[in-house]
Amino acid sequence: MAEHGAHITTASVVDDQPSIFEVVAQDSLMTAVRPALQHVVKVLAESNPARYGFLWRWFDEIFTLLDLLLQQHYLSKTSASFSENFYGLKRIVMGDTHKLQRLASAGLPKKQLWKSIMFLVLLPYLKVKLEKLVSSLREEDEYSIHPPSSRWKRFYRAFLAAYPFVNMAWEGWFLVQQLRYILGKAQHHSPLLSLAGVRLGRLTIQDIQALEHKPAEASRMQQPARSVSEKIKSALNKAVGGAALSLSTGLSVGVFFLQFLEWWYSSENQETIKSLTALPTPPPPVHLDYNSDSPLLPKMKTVCPLCRKTRVNDTVLATSGYVFCYRCVFNYVRSHQACPITGYPTEVQHLIKLYSPEN
């Protein structure tokens, strides 16, 4: 009988490992939260810039702070991030045997907790800031007319050239780890879990029971604070816990709504939205009588008529209404003082930069 009991215990350790579908689903949950909240903040900022404009300007920092409160609350109370707890998972410290495994209600040890917070909150924040920096540098590099001459410009141009390969290596690292997880060769679907010293497992019956009884026991064992410092500390803990609990409750209720927003504002759905909400196209300039079938005009609307490549930094020439790359049309107009398609006389000040809705 003891041998049979040992066999069951060993099997349970293996069986608590979640499937690839569960871990990918919990990863995508927090990924869907950011763009949905960002859209809500954008709508508020556009409706009342004076009151809500700061939310848009400081969205990354505000979201990171709220994410920090949320993840710290769940990691210390349930041994899991918000999305992991939502899908019934927990973080197990590597090296713990089945007998020594902590209950989820005990929270993570401080070392694993702060490592988890760093990879869950700080790393995504730095990655978003890096992507915005790369985007702004690329925009500046494409918009400039003269080739860079300073050492700094040469450095960031080399940085822009190397970034796609670094990003590809980073994403490839995660892909390889997920493939190893699917094939049963790894305990982690993400390298960040390995660096944090934890692995994911399913909540057990004992974990669920402990999580359900923990609030009642905490309220029963709570004693009034004696000193002023203890009262202040208790009030701060309650405020932080209340904010995290309110945020988690709101996210739990609105998670399916957030998933709907992610689908609605996804790139695949944008063409459908545009077709449903499209307005009539404004007419071309009144004096434009140039033959639209001219060989000077490319067949594809996204191609620049001058360099015959996909347009970069779309710029319209107000004299004729045609769109070119900024660098191409700037050099042409500066040299010829005429539209390259119609030949109408024009000047550099007639160039107008076009911005996409995302910018």
Summary of the structure (lengths in Angstrom):
residues: 359
radius of gyration: 28.1
end to end distance: 68.1
largest distance: 96.6
contacts: 896
relative contact order: 0.09
helix: 64%
strand: 7%
